[in-house]
Amino acid sequence: MRLSFLEPLYAEPGPYASVYLDTSRDAEHPERAIALRWQRLRESLSRQGADRTLLNVLEEAVGADAEVPGVHGQAVFAAHGTLVLDGELPRPPEHDSARYSTLPDAMPLVTQHVPEIPYIAVVVHYRGLPTAETHGWVTLEAETGTWPTSTVTPGERLHRRVPVATWHHTSLRLGHRLDEQARRAHADAVIVGGDEWAGNVLVRRLPRTLRDKVVRVGGRTPTETGRALLEPQLDAVFRGHMAAHDWELVQIFIGRRAADGPTTEGLAATVAALQRGQVSALLLNRPPGSSLRLWVGPHPTQLALSEPELISFGVRAPREERADEALVRALVGTGAELVAVPESELTLHEGVGALLRYADPGPPS
């Protein structure tokens, strides 16, 4: 999973205010509920040292996602009186939280992006006489997205209305159009719902590379405005799976580890590789707990397990920070990817490992 969407967070030095709250619109008087939640978080940030200007900037952003219906959440980050990132969460946070700290509290936002599976969803409906397949219309809707975040930030939809009499011919052309969209999105899967007959015609006319990725789904297909096409079915298809790109990185890690290739495992070895900008992808079985700490300096690669180690690198006045915050900053700052991999697929020493861009030079012969 690429973390380039977090780059605005680190454009300026801290301190940062990081806010996570439930902004669901499925309850009675949602705006009142959101305002009460925010008031508690505002008071907490004030006690932590955030000034009024920063609090006012956050207040303008909190709850401004009124166009997103249903259950969801919001992650808002600000620094030096400026909003730096405002993201929608496909699920409300387990607990509303507000943190004013030197580094942004970005890991909860990252974990809501996991597993970040690219897909294209297609719904086709036949409307016509119940005993004829030559009268009426076929409607097609298609939308690319990245699950699960696209459930609340859906992409642009393709709409087509085609006479049934021309559906066999037109579906061939639409199949190539869908193939182009899927290629641009690097889609792992094509989720097809709606009418069985019209869907079968379309699937048979898709290019083979796309047809092999088709997953047919049933159930109700109408989708609430502002939510992803086939949202309930997407959850059923993708939950518990990894993106194909991430799974490929896991296989590369397993192969390299077996051949003593450029990989590392364990927190100390992985932190050392991050110090050198050597990590191309960090693999985690689970996010580090909030009690795990690292020492950091002002630059992304300045992190260590102890204060003396960082001082030995010439860092003045190191600070002790949460490990998850330090790790995310290091990944974004060095352009490394993050792969969340279940222990059932790959057990890592201390729950952490890395694919390296290059191997350490061996000892001189």
KENUBA-942900 format. One record per residue: residue in one letter; y negated, x, z negated of N, C-alpha, C in turn. Coordinates in steps of 0.1 Angstrom, whole numbers, padded with zeros to 4 digits, always signed. Layout:
N
aYXZYXZYXZ;...
//
This chain:
365
m+0012+0008+0000+0000+0000+0000-0012+0009+0000;r-0021+0006+0010-0033+0014+0011-0044+0008+0002;l-0052+0017-0004-0062+0012-0014-0076+0014-0010;s-0078+0014+0003-0092+0016+0009-0101+0005+0005;f-0096-0007+0002-0105-0018-0002-0111-0015-0016;l-0107-0005-0023-0113-0002-0036-0124+0009-0035;e-0126+0015-0023-0135+0025-0022-0149+0022-0027;p-0155+0010-0025-0168+0007-0030-0169+0008-0045;l-0158+0007-0052-0158+0009-0067-0162+0023-0071;y-0159+0033-0063-0161+0046-0067-0173+0053-0060;a-0181+0045-0053-0192+0051-0046-0203+0056-0055;e-0204+0051-0067-0213+0055-0077-0206+0058-0090;p-0211+0067-0098-0205+0070-0111-0207+0058-0121;g-0199+0057-0131-0199+0046-0141-0211+0048-0150;p-0212+0039-0160-0201+0030-0165-0201+0017-0156;y-0189+0011-0157-0186-0001-0149-0183-0013-0159;a-0187-0024-0154-0182-0037-0160-0172-0043-0151;s-0160-0045-0157-0149-0051-0150-0145-0064-0156;v-0145-0075-0148-0143-0088-0153-0132-0095-0145;y-0123-0100-0153-0112-0108-0147-0112-0122-0154;l-0112-0133-0146-0112-0146-0152-0106-0156-0143;d-0101-0167-0149-0096-0178-0142-0107-0187-0136;t-0107-0188-0123-0117-0197-0117-0111-0208-0109;s-0099-0213-0114-0092-0223-0107-0100-0236-0107;r-0098-0244-0096-0105-0256-0094-0095-0268-0095;d-0084-0267-0102-0074-0277-0102-0076-0286-0115;a-0086-0283-0123-0087-0290-0136-0100-0299-0135;e-0101-0309-0144-0113-0317-0145-0125-0309-0150;h-0136-0310-0143-0148-0303-0147-0146-0288-0146;p-0141-0282-0135-0138-0268-0134-0151-0259-0137;e-0162-0263-0132-0174-0255-0134-0177-0253-0148;r-0176-0264-0156-0178-0263-0170-0169-0253-0177;a-0156-0254-0173-0146-0245-0179-0148-0231-0176;i-0152-0228-0163-0155-0214-0159-0167-0209-0167;a-0177-0217-0168-0189-0213-0175-0186-0209-0190;l-0177-0217-0196-0174-0214-0210-0166-0201-0211;r-0157-0199-0201-0149-0186-0201-0159-0174-0199;w-0168-0176-0190-0177-0165-0187-0186-0162-0199;q-0190-0172-0206-0199-0170-0218-0192-0161-0228;r-0179-0164-0230-0172-0155-0240-0171-0141-0235;l-0169-0139-0222-0168-0126-0216-0181-0119-0216;r-0192-0126-0214-0206-0120-0214-0209-0115-0228;e-0205-0123-0238-0208-0118-0252-0200-0106-0255;s-0187-0105-0250-0179-0093-0252-0185-0081-0245;l-0190-0083-0233-0196-0071-0226-0209-0067-0233;s-0216-0076-0238-0229-0073-0245-0225-0064-0257;r-0215-0068-0265-0211-0060-0276-0206-0046-0273;q-0200-0045-0260-0195-0032-0256-0207-0023-0251;g-0219-0028-0249-0230-0020-0245-0236-0023-0231;a-0231-0033-0224-0237-0037-0211-0251-0043-0213;d-0260-0039-0205-0274-0044-0206-0275-0058-0199;r-0287-0064-0201-0289-0078-0196-0289-0078-0181;t-0295-0068-0175-0296-0068-0160-0282-0068-0154;l-0273-0060-0160-0259-0060-0155-0252-0073-0157;l-0254-0079-0169-0248-0092-0172-0253-0103-0163;n-0266-0102-0159-0271-0113-0150-0265-0111-0136;v-0263-0099-0132-0257-0097-0118-0243-0102-0118;l-0236-0100-0129-0222-0105-0130-0222-0121-0130;e-0232-0126-0137-0232-0141-0139-0235-0148-0125;e-0242-0141-0117-0245-0147-0103-0232-0148-0095;a-0223-0138-0097-0211-0137-0089-0200-0146-0095;v-0199-0147-0108-0188-0154-0115-0188-0169-0111;g-0177-0174-0106-0176-0188-0102-0183-0191-0088;a-0187-0181-0081-0193-0183-0068-0183-0186-0057;d-0170-0186-0061-0159-0189-0051-0156-0204-0051;a-0166-0212-0052-0163-0227-0053-0156-0232-0041;e-0157-0225-0030-0150-0230-0017-0135-0228-0018;v-0130-0220-0027-0116-0218-0028-0110-0228-0037;p-0102-0237-0032-0096-0248-0040-0084-0243-0048;g-0079-0251-0057-0066-0249-0064-0067-0238-0074;v-0055-0233-0077-0053-0223-0088-0055-0209-0082;h-0064-0201-0089-0067-0188-0085-0076-0181-0096;g-0079-0169-0093-0088-0162-0102-0098-0153-0095;q-0106-0146-0102-0117-0138-0097-0117-0124-0104;a-0119-0114-0097-0122-0100-0102-0135-0095-0098;v-0144-0092-0107-0158-0089-0104-0161-0075-0111;f-0167-0066-0103-0171-0053-0108-0186-0050-0105;a-0192-0045-0115-0207-0041-0113-0210-0028-0121;a-0220-0021-0116-0224-0009-0122-0239-0007-0119;h-0246-0002-0129-0260+0002-0127-0268-0010-0121;g-0266-0022-0126-0273-0034-0122-0270-0039-0108;t-0258-0034-0102-0255-0038-0088-0240-0043-0088;l-0238-0054-0081-0224-0058-0078-0218-0049-0068;v-0206-0043-0072-0199-0034-0063-0187-0039-0057;l-0180-0049-0063-0168-0055-0057-0166-0069-0063;d-0163-0078-0054-0160-0092-0059-0147-0096-0051;g-0136-0098-0058-0124-0101-0052-0117-0114-0057;e-0111-0121-0048-0103-0133-0052-0089-0129-0056;l-0084-0135-0066-0070-0133-0071-0061-0144-0068;p-0050-0142-0061-0041-0153-0058-0035-0160-0070;r-0035-0153-0081-0031-0160-0094-0042-0157-0105;p-0044-0167-0113-0053-0164-0125-0048-0153-0133;p-0057-0145-0139-0052-0134-0148-0045-0140-0160;e-0035-0133-0166-0028-0138-0177-0038-0141-0189;h-0048-0133-0190-0058-0135-0200-0072-0131-0194;d-0082-0139-0196-0095-0135-0192-0099-0122-0199;s-0106-0113-0192-0109-0100-0198-0122-0095-0193;a-0129-0087-0201-0141-0080-0197-0141-0067-0203;r-0143-0056-0195-0143-0043-0200-0155-0035-0195;y-0162-0028-0204-0173-0019-0200-0169-0005-0203;s-0167+0003-0193-0160+0016-0195-0165+0026-0184;t-0162+0038-0186-0166+0049-0177-0159+0047-0163;l-0147+0043-0163-0139+0040-0151-0137+0025-0149;p-0136+0020-0137-0134+0006-0135-0119+0003-0139;d-0117-0009-0144-0104-0014-0148-0098-0020-0135;a-0093-0012-0126-0089-0017-0113-0074-0020-0111;m-0065-0016-0120-0051-0018-0119-0047-0032-0118;p-0053-0041-0127-0049-0056-0125-0052-0061-0111;l-0063-0057-0105-0066-0061-0091-0055-0056-0082;v-0052-0043-0083-0042-0037-0075-0028-0045-0076;t-0024-0048-0088-0011-0054-0090-0011-0068-0084;q-0023-0075-0083-0023-0088-0076-0022-0087-0061;h-0024-0075-0056-0023-0073-0041-0008-0070-0037;v+0000-0065-0047+0014-0062-0044+0022-0075-0042;p+0031-0075-0032+0036-0064-0024+0028-0062-0010;e+0018-0070-0008+0009-0068+0004+0018-0068+0017;i+0024-0079+0019+0033-0081+0031+0025-0087+0043;p+0023-0080+0054+0016-0086+0065+0025-0096+0073;y+0020-0107+0077+0028-0118+0084+0019-0126+0093;i+0026-0134+0101+0019-0144+0109+0026-0158+0106;a+0018-0168+0102+0024-0181+0100+0021-0190+0112;v+0030-0198+0116+0029-0207+0127+0034-0221+0124;v+0026-0231+0127+0031-0245+0125+0029-0253+0138;v+0040-0259+0142+0039-0267+0154+0044-0282+0151;h+0036-0291+0156+0039-0305+0154+0040-0313+0167;y+0050-0321+0169+0051-0330+0181+0046-0344+0177;r+0037-0349+0184+0032-0363+0182+0034-0371+0195;g+0043-0380+0195+0045-0388+0207+0055-0399+0204;l+0061-0405+0215+0070-0415+0214+0083-0410+0207;p+0089-0418+0198+0101-0413+0191+0113-0410+0199;t+0114-0416+0211+0126-0414+0220+0123-0406+0232;a+0111-0399+0233+0107-0392+0245+0102-0379+0242;e+0105-0369+0250+0100-0355+0249+0091-0352+0260;t+0085-0362+0267+0076-0359+0278+0063-0366+0276;h+0061-0374+0265+0048-0380+0263+0043-0376+0249;g+0030-0375+0248+0024-0371+0236+0019-0357+0236;w+0017-0351+0224+0010-0338+0223+0018-0329+0213;v+0017-0316+0215+0022-0306+0206+0009-0299+0200;t+0008-0298+0187-0003-0291+0181+0003-0278+0175;l-0004-0267+0177+0000-0254+0171-0012-0249+0163;e-0008-0244+0151-0018-0236+0143-0011-0223+0140;a-0018-0212+0140-0013-0199+0137-0023-0191+0129;e-0018-0183+0119-0028-0176+0111-0021-0163+0106;t-0027-0151+0108-0022-0139+0102-0027-0137+0088;g-0020-0130+0080-0024-0128+0066-0016-0117+0060;t-0020-0114+0047-0012-0104+0039-0009-0110+0026;w+0004-0113+0024+0008-0120+0012+0008-0110+0000;p+0003-0114-0012-0001-0127-0016-0016-0130-0015;t-0024-0120-0012-0039-0122-0014-0044-0132-0003;s-0037-0133+0008-0042-0142+0018-0040-0157+0015;t-0033-0160+0004-0032-0174+0000-0045-0179-0004;v-0054-0171-0009-0068-0176-0013-0079-0170-0004;t-0075-0161+0005-0084-0155+0015-0078-0156+0029;p-0075-0168+0034-0068-0169+0046-0077-0164+0058;g-0070-0159+0068-0077-0154+0080-0081-0165+0090;e-0086-0161+0101-0090-0171+0112-0077-0177+0118;r-0078-0190+0120-0067-0197+0126-0069-0200+0141;l-0057-0199+0147-0056-0203+0161-0052-0217+0162;h-0059-0226+0169-0056-0240+0171-0054-0243+0186;r-0043-0249+0189-0040-0253+0203-0034-0267+0203;r-0038-0276+0213-0033-0289+0215-0028-0290+0229;v-0015-0292+0231-0009-0290+0244-0001-0303+0247;p-0003-0309+0259+0006-0320+0263+0020-0317+0263;v+0028-0326+0258+0043-0323+0257+0049-0320+0270;a+0044-0326+0281+0050-0323+0294+0048-0309+0298;t+0038-0302+0293+0036-0288+0297+0040-0278+0286;w+0046-0283+0275+0049-0275+0263+0059-0263+0267;h+0069-0266+0275+0078-0255+0278+0071-0244+0285;h+0062-0247+0294+0055-0237+0301+0044-0230+0293;t+0036-0238+0286+0025-0233+0278+0030-0224+0266;s+0042-0228+0260+0047-0220+0249+0050-0206+0252;l+0053-0203+0265+0056-0189+0269+0043-0181+0268;r+0032-0187+0273+0019-0180+0272+0014-0179+0258;l+0016-0189+0250+0012-0188+0236+0021-0178+0228;g+0034-0177+0232+0042-0167+0226+0037-0153+0227;h+0031-0150+0239+0026-0136+0241+0013-0135+0233;r+0005-0146+0232-0007-0145+0224-0004-0143+0209;l+0007-0149+0204+0011-0147+0190+0016-0133+0189;d+0023-0128+0199+0028-0114+0198+0017-0104+0197;e+0006-0106+0204-0006-0098+0203-0012-0098+0189;q-0013-0110+0183-0018-0111+0170-0009-0104+0160;a+0004-0106+0161+0013-0100+0152+0013-0085+0152;r+0011-0080+0164+0010-0065+0166-0002-0060+0159;r-0014-0067+0161-0026-0062+0155-0025-0063+0140;a-0018-0072+0135-0016-0074+0120-0005-0066+0114;h+0003-0059+0123+0015-0052+0119+0024-0061+0111;a+0026-0073+0116+0033-0083+0108+0048-0080+0106;d+0052-0081+0094+0066-0079+0090+0075-0091+0094;a+0068-0103+0094+0076-0116+0096+0067-0126+0103;v+0074-0135+0110+0068-0147+0116+0074-0159+0109;i+0066-0166+0102+0070-0178+0094+0067-0190+0103;v+0077-0198+0107+0075-0209+0116+0080-0222+0109;g+0070-0231+0108+0073-0244+0102+0069-0256+0111;g+0071-0268+0107+0067-0279+0115+0079-0286+0122;d+0076-0292+0133+0086-0299+0141+0097-0290+0146;e+0110-0295+0144+0121-0286+0148+0122-0284+0163;w+0121-0295+0171+0122-0294+0185+0111-0285+0191;a+0098-0288+0188+0087-0280+0193+0088-0266+0189;g+0092-0264+0176+0094-0250+0171+0105-0242+0178;n+0116-0249+0181+0127-0242+0188+0123-0238+0202;v+0115-0246+0209+0110-0243+0222+0101-0230+0221;l+0093-0230+0211+0084-0218+0210+0091-0206+0206;v+0100-0207+0197+0108-0195+0192+0116-0189+0204;r+0122-0197+0212+0130-0192+0223+0122-0185+0233;r+0109-0187+0234+0100-0181+0243+0092-0170+0238;l+0094-0166+0225+0087-0155+0219+0093-0142+0225;p+0085-0131+0227+0091-0118+0230+0101-0114+0220;r+0112-0108+0224+0123-0105+0215+0119-0098+0203;t+0110-0088+0204+0106-0081+0192+0100-0090+0181;l+0093-0100+0186+0087-0110+0176+0098-0120+0172;r+0107-0124+0181+0117-0134+0178+0126-0129+0166;d+0129-0116+0166+0137-0110+0156+0131-0111+0142;k+0118-0113+0141+0111-0114+0128+0109-0128+0123;v+0114-0138+0131+0112-0152+0128+0120-0157+0115;v+0113-0164+0106+0119-0170+0095+0115-0185+0096;r+0125-0194+0098+0122-0208+0099+0121-0214+0084;v+0111-0223+0082+0110-0229+0069+0108-0244+0071;g+0113-0251+0060+0111-0265+0060+0101-0270+0050;g+0102-0282+0046+0093-0287+0036+0080-0292+0042;r+0071-0296+0034+0058-0302+0039+0050-0290+0044;t+0043-0293+0056+0035-0282+0062+0020-0284+0060;p+0015-0296+0057+0000-0296+0055-0004-0287+0045;t-0016-0280+0047-0021-0270+0038-0035-0274+0034;e-0039-0273+0021-0052-0276+0017-0062-0267+0023;t-0073-0273+0027-0084-0265+0033-0088-0253+0024;g-0089-0241+0030-0093-0230+0021-0081-0222+0016;r-0069-0227+0018-0057-0220+0014-0049-0215+0026;a-0039-0207+0024-0032-0201+0035-0023-0212+0042;l-0021-0210+0055-0012-0218+0062+0002-0216+0057;l+0009-0227+0054+0023-0226+0048+0024-0219+0035;e+0014-0221+0027+0013-0213+0014+0025-0215+0005;p+0030-0227+0003+0042-0228-0006+0054-0221+0000;q+0056-0222+0013+0068-0215+0019+0066-0200+0019;l+0054-0195+0020+0052-0180+0020+0057-0175+0006;d+0054-0181-0004+0058-0177-0017+0074-0176-0018;a+0080-0187-0013+0095-0187-0013+0101-0176-0005;v+0095-0173+0006+0100-0163+0016+0098-0148+0010;f+0086-0146+0005+0083-0132+0002+0085-0127-0013;r+0085-0137-0022+0086-0132-0036+0099-0124-0038;g+0097-0113-0045+0108-0104-0048+0111-0094-0037;h+0103-0094-0026+0105-0085-0014+0094-0074-0014;m+0097-0063-0007+0087-0053-0005+0082-0053+0010;a+0070-0049+0012+0065-0047+0026+0074-0037+0033;a+0076-0039+0046+0084-0029+0054+0079-0015+0053;h+0065-0014+0053+0059+0000+0053+0062+0006+0039;d+0061-0001+0028+0064+0005+0015+0079+0008+0014;w+0088-0001+0019+0102+0002+0018+0106+0015+0026;e+0099+0017+0037+0101+0029+0045+0097+0041+0037;l+0086+0041+0030+0082+0052+0021+0092+0054+0010;v+0098+0044+0005+0108+0046-0005+0120+0053+0000;q+0125+0049+0013+0136+0055+0019+0133+0070+0022;i+0121+0073+0026+0117+0087+0028+0118+0095+0015;f+0113+0089+0004+0113+0095-0009+0128+0098-0013;i+0137+0088-0011+0151+0090-0015+0157+0102-0007;g+0154+0102+0006+0160+0112+0015+0154+0126+0012;r+0141+0127+0009+0136+0140+0006+0141+0145-0008;r+0142+0136-0018+0147+0140-0031+0161+0145-0030;a+0169+0139-0022+0183+0144-0020+0184+0157-0014;a+0174+0161-0006+0173+0173+0001+0164+0183-0005;d+0159+0180-0017+0150+0189-0024+0137+0191-0016;g+0133+0180-0009+0121+0181-0001+0108+0179-0009;p+0097+0177-0003+0084+0176-0010+0082+0162-0017;t+0088+0162-0029+0086+0150-0038+0084+0155-0052;t+0080+0146-0061+0079+0150-0075+0082+0137-0083;e+0086+0139-0095+0089+0128-0105+0084+0132-0118;g+0081+0121-0126+0076+0123-0140+0061+0124-0140;l+0055+0121-0151+0041+0120-0152+0034+0133-0151;a+0039+0143-0158+0033+0157-0158+0032+0163-0144;a+0044+0162-0137+0045+0168-0123+0036+0160-0113;t+0036+0147-0115+0028+0139-0106+0013+0141-0108;v+0009+0142-0120-0005+0145-0123-0009+0158-0117;a+0000+0168-0119-0003+0181-0113-0005+0181-0098;a+0003+0172-0091+0002+0171-0077-0011+0164-0073;l-0015+0154-0081-0028+0147-0078-0040+0157-0080;q-0039+0166-0089-0049+0176-0091-0052+0184-0079;r-0041+0186-0071-0042+0194-0059-0044+0186-0047;g-0046+0173-0048-0047+0164-0037-0035+0164-0028;q-0023+0166-0034-0011+0168-0027-0003+0156-0025;v-0007+0145-0032+0001+0132-0031-0003+0124-0019;s+0007+0120-0011+0004+0111+0000+0007+0097-0004;a+0017+0095-0013+0020+0081-0018+0025+0082-0032;l+0020+0075-0041+0024+0074-0055+0034+0063-0057;l+0046+0065-0063+0055+0054-0065+0056+0051-0080;l+0055+0038-0083+0055+0034-0097+0066+0023-0098;n+0074+0024-0109+0083+0013-0112+0075+0002-0119;r+0064+0006-0126+0056-0004-0133+0043+0003-0136;p+0032-0005-0138+0019+0001-0141+0020+0008-0155;p+0013+0019-0157+0012+0025-0170+0006+0015-0180;g+0012+0016-0192+0006+0007-0203-0008+0011-0207;s-0015+0002-0213-0029+0005-0216-0031+0016-0227;s-0020+0019-0234-0020+0029-0245-0018+0043-0239;l-0014+0045-0227-0012+0058-0221-0025+0063-0217;r-0028+0076-0221-0041+0082-0218-0040+0095-0210;l-0050+0097-0202-0052+0110-0196-0066+0115-0198;w-0068+0128-0197-0081+0134-0197-0087+0135-0183;v-0100+0132-0182-0106+0132-0169-0119+0139-0169;g-0123+0143-0157-0137+0148-0154-0144+0139-0145;p-0155+0143-0139-0163+0134-0130-0157+0132-0117;h-0148+0140-0112-0142+0139-0099-0128+0134-0099;p-0124+0127-0088-0111+0120-0088-0099+0129-0091;t-0099+0142-0087-0088+0150-0089-0088+0157-0102;q-0099+0155-0110-0100+0161-0123-0093+0152-0134;l-0080+0153-0135-0072+0146-0145-0061+0155-0150;a-0058+0153-0163-0048+0161-0169-0042+0154-0181;l-0031+0160-0186-0024+0154-0198-0031+0158-0211;s-0039+0169-0211-0045+0174-0223-0059+0178-0220;e-0067+0178-0231-0081+0183-0229-0082+0198-0226;p-0074+0207-0233-0075+0221-0230-0071+0224-0215;e-0062+0217-0210-0058+0219-0196-0070+0217-0186;l-0077+0206-0189-0088+0202-0180-0100+0212-0182;i-0102+0217-0194-0112+0227-0197-0109+0240-0190;s-0096+0243-0189-0092+0255-0183-0095+0255-0168;f-0097+0243-0162-0100+0242-0148-0116+0242-0146;g-0123+0244-0157-0137+0245-0156-0145+0232-0158;v-0138+0221-0162-0144+0208-0164-0151+0208-0178;r-0164+0205-0178-0171+0205-0190-0171+0191-0196;a-0169+0190-0209-0169+0177-0216-0159+0167-0210;p-0146+0170-0209-0137+0160-0205-0137+0147-0213;r-0132+0136-0208-0132+0124-0215-0117+0119-0215;e-0113+0112-0225-0100+0106-0226-0101+0092-0221;e-0094+0088-0211-0094+0075-0205-0080+0069-0203;r-0080+0056-0200-0067+0050-0197-0061+0056-0185;a-0048+0058-0186-0041+0065-0175-0041+0057-0162;d-0040+0043-0163-0040+0035-0151-0053+0036-0144;e-0064+0037-0151-0077+0038-0145-0079+0051-0138;a-0074+0062-0145-0075+0075-0139-0066+0077-0126;l-0055+0071-0127-0045+0072-0115-0051+0065-0103;v-0056+0053-0105-0061+0046-0094-0073+0053-0087;r-0082+0058-0096-0093+0066-0091-0089+0078-0083;a-0078+0085-0088-0073+0097-0080-0067+0093-0067;l-0060+0082-0066-0054+0077-0054-0065+0074-0044;v-0075+0066-0048-0085+0062-0039-0093+0075-0034;g-0096+0084-0043-0104+0095-0040-0097+0105-0031;t-0084+0105-0031-0076+0114-0022-0070+0107-0010;g-0072+0094-0009-0066+0087+0003-0051+0085+0002;a-0046+0085-0010-0031+0084-0012-0028+0069-0013;e-0016+0065-0010-0011+0051-0011-0004+0049-0024;l-0002+0036-0027+0005+0032-0039+0017+0023-0035;v+0028+0026-0041+0040+0018-0038+0046+0014-0051;a+0046+0000-0053+0053-0005-0065+0068-0008-0061;v+0077-0001-0067+0091-0003-0064+0099-0007-0076;p+0107-0017-0075+0115-0022-0087+0125-0011-0091;e+0128-0010-0103+0138+0000-0108+0152-0003-0102;s+0154-0016-0099+0167-0019-0093+0169-0013-0079;e+0158-0009-0072+0158-0003-0059+0157+0012-0061;l+0150+0017-0070+0148+0032-0072+0143+0034-0086;t+0151+0041-0094+0147+0045-0108+0140+0058-0108;l+0128+0059-0112+0120+0071-0113+0119+0077-0127;h+0119+0090-0128+0118+0096-0141+0104+0092-0147;e+0104+0086-0159+0092+0081-0166+0085+0071-0157;g+0092+0065-0148+0087+0054-0140+0077+0058-0129;v+0076+0071-0126+0066+0075-0117+0071+0087-0108;g+0067+0087-0096+0071+0098-0086+0061+0098-0075;a+0062+0107-0066+0053+0109-0055+0059+0115-0043;l+0055+0110-0031+0057+0117-0019+0046+0127-0017;l+0049+0139-0013+0039+0150-0012+0035+0153+0002;r+0023+0156+0004+0018+0160+0018+0024+0173+0022;y+0027+0182+0013+0032+0195+0016+0040+0200+0004;a+0049+0209+0006+0057+0215-0005+0050+0226-0011;d+0052+0228-0023+0047+0240-0030+0053+0253-0024;p+0046+0263-0022+0052+0275-0016+0062+0281-0026;g+0073+0286-0021+0084+0291-0029+0080+0305-0034;p+0087+0311-0043+0084+0324-0049+0086+0334-0038;p+0078+0345-0039+0079+0356-0029+0093+0362-0029;s+0098+0365-0017+0111+0372-0017+0110+0387-0020;
//
